Amino acid sequence: MENWRVEIGDGKEAVKIIVFIVGLAIAAAGGVIAYRAIFLEPASAVLVTETQVRELPNTLRVVGGIAMLIVGACLAFFGARRGRQ
């Protein structure tokens, strides 16, 4: 029987694949958190004026979700880029 070996090189490709997958997961989670905080979750505050009642979304969760989305997208982008040849 022959020995079969899979060579990945110096390991940079495997790290780039892992960074890409982790970046996608973080971006997806951040997008879901931001979407739910803006549109689906109950409001964290209610603003009552003389003319109207407004519900305000949980600003901290919205900002945190958008930050996760941006960081995850950057990770995925840099993981998908080709290195110097």
C-alpha positions as CSV (number, residue, x, y, z in Angstrom):
1,M,0.0,0.0,0.0
2,E,1.2,3.4,-0.8
3,N,1.2,6.2,1.7
4,W,-1.0,9.1,0.7
5,R,0.0,12.5,2.0
6,V,-1.7,15.8,1.6
7,E,0.7,18.7,1.6
8,I,-0.7,22.1,2.5
9,G,2.6,23.9,2.0
10,D,3.9,26.0,4.9
11,G,0.5,26.3,6.6
12,K,-0.5,29.7,5.4
13,E,-3.3,28.4,3.2
14,A,-4.9,26.6,6.1
15,V,-4.7,29.7,8.3
16,K,-6.3,31.8,5.5
17,I,-9.2,29.3,5.2
18,I,-9.8,29.4,8.9
19,V,-9.7,33.2,9.0
20,F,-12.1,33.4,6.1
21,I,-14.6,31.0,7.7
22,V,-14.4,32.6,11.1
23,G,-14.8,36.1,9.5
24,L,-17.9,34.9,7.7
25,A,-19.4,33.5,10.9
26,I,-18.7,36.7,12.9
27,A,-20.1,38.9,10.1
28,A,-23.3,36.7,9.9
29,A,-23.8,36.8,13.7
30,G,-23.2,40.6,13.8
31,G,-25.8,41.1,11.0
32,V,-28.3,39.0,12.7
33,I,-27.8,40.8,16.0
34,A,-28.1,44.2,14.4
35,Y,-31.2,43.2,12.4
36,R,-32.9,41.8,15.4
37,A,-32.1,44.8,17.5
38,I,-33.4,47.2,14.9
39,F,-36.5,45.4,13.6
40,L,-37.6,42.5,15.7
41,E,-36.7,42.8,19.4
42,P,-38.8,44.9,21.7
43,A,-37.7,48.4,22.2
44,S,-35.4,49.3,25.0
45,A,-36.9,52.8,25.5
46,V,-40.1,54.6,24.7
47,L,-40.0,58.3,23.9
48,V,-43.3,60.1,24.7
49,T,-43.8,63.6,23.3
50,E,-47.0,65.7,23.0
51,T,-47.7,64.5,19.5
52,Q,-46.4,60.9,19.3
53,V,-45.0,57.9,21.1
54,R,-41.8,56.4,19.6
55,E,-40.0,53.2,20.4
56,L,-36.2,53.4,20.3
57,P,-34.1,50.3,19.5
58,N,-31.4,49.1,21.9
59,T,-28.6,51.3,20.6
60,L,-25.8,49.3,22.2
61,R,-26.9,46.1,20.5
62,V,-27.3,47.8,17.2
63,V,-23.8,49.3,17.4
64,G,-22.3,46.1,18.6
65,G,-23.9,44.1,15.8
66,I,-22.8,46.5,13.1
67,A,-19.2,46.5,14.6
68,M,-19.2,42.7,14.5
69,L,-20.5,42.8,10.9
70,I,-17.7,45.1,9.8
71,V,-14.9,43.2,11.7
72,G,-16.1,39.9,10.3
73,A,-16.4,41.2,6.8
74,C,-12.8,42.5,7.1
75,L,-11.5,39.2,8.4
76,A,-13.3,37.3,5.6
77,F,-11.9,39.8,3.0
78,F,-8.3,39.5,4.2
79,G,-8.7,35.7,4.5
80,A,-9.9,35.5,0.9
81,R,-7.2,37.8,-0.6
82,R,-4.3,36.3,-2.4
83,G,-1.0,36.8,-0.8
84,R,2.1,38.1,-2.6
85,Q,3.3,35.5,-5.1
